[in-house]
Amino acid sequence: MANQHQNKNDRRASDTRRSDEHRRGGLVSKVPQVILAFWSIKILATTVGETGGDALSMSLQLGYAVSSLIFLVFFCITLAAQVASRQYHPFVYWAVVIATTTVGTTMSDYLDRTAGLGYVKSSIILFCCVLAVLFVWHRVTGEIEYEDISTRQSEVFYWVTILVSNTLGTALGDFVATTTGLGFERGAIVFSGLLALVVSAHFFTNIKSSLLFWSAYILTRPLGATLGDTLTKSHTDGGFELNRIGASLTILALMIVGIVFTSRKAKQFPGFREKA
């Protein structure tokens, strides 16, 4: 146990030292620090990605292909703004995340339903794609980052991983909720339990923080997908049958409140980012 705590302290010290080196070299990370508020906003983003994607493809009846193209354009615009910026801008960053969750929703639904791959095949293919991106990232840069994203190369790998993982998460959420017959509510409980295991591994094991981060990042997407479907699916399908557009706007408003709150806290109390 003592060795585990020592290894965790060494890992944190290494992360802090690397961040200091980036700052001294004039490089500023363009992503938020991974704290509790980050995960809360991330889950809201994945949920609104599900409800928003379904609102366009189903409620407005644009279909999966057209909706995917619309969200892909939105993703390219927001990503261009993120890449062009020289520092972290919370609303730009989270706009890109929302774009990846919405385009991930419609692209996954297109592969599963329109292309006829089904949840199992698409989940396996997308999971292999995530592993491939992470493998190439590690081979090219020598490490897989998640907080110190301060080079163009790392930024490209970072957003490609997020886009593919959010697409995977939609397929995985539908597979657990639909194919296995668990339903959306119990599916959300399953993914919440898996996230709890990742959190426990963070505190009680020596597993690399980058591996745990991306594991948690992938799991928050199917959690958001099942939560979103729980809110908007019909009563006969086990949902609350809320209006998709109204639910999306409400969740988006909660996201904005969370972003504004954490941004103000970070400015008022420099230590908030480390402690929250």
N, C-alpha and C positions, 0 to 999 in steps of 0.2 A: 504493500500500500504506500509506503514511504517513497519507494522508487517511482510509483505511478505519479505521485504528487510532484516529485522532483522533475520528472520528464515533462509534465504539464507546464511547470514553471519555466523550464528551459525552452519549451516550445513558444510560450508567450513572450519570453525575453527575446527570442530569435525574431518573432514577428515584429516586436516593437523596434528592435535594432534595424530591421530591414526597412520599416516605415520611416525611421529617422534618416537613414541613408538616402531614401527617395527624396525626402524634403530638403536635405542639404544639397542634393544634386539638382534641385529646381524642378523635380518631378512631383506632380500632385496626383494622387489617386482619384479617379473619376467615378468611383462607386461608393455607396454609403458603408459605414462600419457595420459589421454584423452584430447587432444587439437584439434584445427582445422586441423593440419597436419595429425593427427591420422585418422580422418574421410575421408580426401581426399585420403589417401593411402588405407583405407578400401574399399572405393567405387571402386578404381582401382582393388583391389584384388578380389572383387565380380564380376567385369566385366570380368577379365581374367579367373576367375573360370568358367564362362559361355562359353566364346569362347574356352578356353582350353579343357573343358569337351566335348563340341560338336566337337572339332577338332579330338579328339581321337575316340569318339563313332561314329561320322558321316563321317567326311572327310577321316579318315583312316579306317573307316568301321569295327571297332573292336566290335561294339555293346555296349549296356549299361551294361550288366553283366560283360563282360571282362574288360571294361574300369573302372567300379566301383572297381573291384578287384585290378587293377593296381594302381589306385589312393588311395585305402585303404592301400596298401603296402607303398606308398609314405607318407601317413598320419602317419602310425605307425613309420616309420623311423624318420620323422621330429619331431613327438611328443616325441619320445624317446630322441632325442637330446635336446629338450626343457626341458623335465623333469630332465634330467641328469645335466643340467647347474645349476649353483648356483646363477646366476644373469641374468639380462635382456640382451639378445643379439638380436639386431633388425632383422638381416637377418634370424636367426633361428626362431624367433617369427613369422615373416611375411611368412616364408616358411610354417609353420603349418597352418596359416590362408588360404593361397592359397590352401593347401592340403584339407582343410575342404570345400572350395568353389567348387573345382573340383569334389571331391567325392560326395559332396552334389548335384551337377548338374546331374551327371550320375545316382546316386541312386534314385533321384527324378524322372528322366525320366524313369528309370526302373519300379518304382512303378506306374507311371502314364500310361505308354504306354505298356510295356511288361507284367506287372502283371495285367494291365487292371483296376486299381483302379480309374483312371481319376483324374483330377486336384482338383475337389471339395472334394472328399473323402480323397485323400492323404493330402490335405492342412489341413483338419479338424483333421486327425489322427496325423500329425506332430505338429500341433499347440498344441494339447493336450499333446503330448510328451514333448514339450518345457515347458509347464506349470507344468508338473509332475516333470521334472528335477529341475526347480526352487523351487518348493514346497519342495522337498526332501532336496535340498541344504539348504534352510532356516531352515527346521526342524533339520537337522543334525548339522549345524554350528551356527545357530541363526541369521545369516545375509547373504545377497547375495552381494558379492564383485564384483568389476570390475577394480579396480586399485591396491589395496593392495593384490595381489595374491602372498603370501609368504609362504604358507604351502602346502604340498602335497595334502591334502584333498581339499582345495579350488581350487588348480590347476586342479584336476581331474574334479570337477564340472564345472569349467570354460570352459574347452575344450569340454566336453560333450555337454554343452549348446550351444557352438558355432557350433559344428558339426550338431546338430539337427536343430538349427535355420537356418543354411545355406541351409540345405536340404529343410526345410519348405519354405525358400525364393524363391527357384527355382520353386516349385509347385505353390506358390502364384503368382509369376510373370507371369507364363504361363497361370494361370487361368484368371487374369485380362486382359492380352493382347489377349488371344485366345478365351476363353469361353465367356467373356462378349462382345467380338467384338471390343474392343477399339483399338487394335493394339499395337505394341511395343512402338512407339514414345509417344502416349498418355498414355500408361501404365506407362512409365517412368515419365511423368508429374504428374500422380496421386500419385506415390510413393514419388516424390520430394515434392509435396504438403503436404503429410502426415508427412514427415520428418520436414518440416517447422513448422507444428503444434507442433511436439515434441520439437523443438528448442524454440518455443514461450512459451511452458509450462515450459521449464527450466528457462526462464527469468522472467515469470510473474505469476507462481504458486508455491505452496509449495509441489508439488509432489516429492516423494523421488527420489534422483538422480539415484539410482540403477535401479529403474523401468523405468525411462526415458532412461537410457543408453541401457538397453536391448531392449526396444521398438525401439530405433534408430538402434541398431545393427541388429535386425530382418529386419527392413525396408530397410536397405542399401543393403541387399541381393536381393530382388526382383527388386530394382532399378538397381543394377548391371546386373541382368539377362535380364531385358528389354533393357538396354543400349547395352549389348553384342549382343542380338538378333537383335537390330536395326542396328548394324554395319555389321552383317554377314548374316542375312536372305536375301532371294532373293528379287528382286524388286517387284515381284507379291505379296509377303507376307509383303511388306511395309518396307523392309530393304535396306541397301546400298550394299549388296552382296559382302562385302569384304572377302578376303581369311581368313579363321579362324585361320590358323597357323600364318600367317603374322600379323593379328590383335592381336593375343595373345602375340607374341614376342614384338610388339610395346608397348602394355599396360604394359607388364612386364618391359620393359626398363624404362618407365615413373615411375613405382613403385620404381625401383632401384635408380633412380635419387632422388625421394622424400625421400627415406630412408636415402641415403647418406647425403642429404642436412640437414635433421632434426637432424641426428646424429652429424654432424659437428657443427651445431648451438648449440646443447645442450652442447657440449664439450667446445666451445669457449665462450658461454654466458650462465652461469648457470641459469639465470632468463628466458631464452628463453622457456624452457618447461612449465613454469607457465604462460607466456604471450601469446604464440603463439596460 
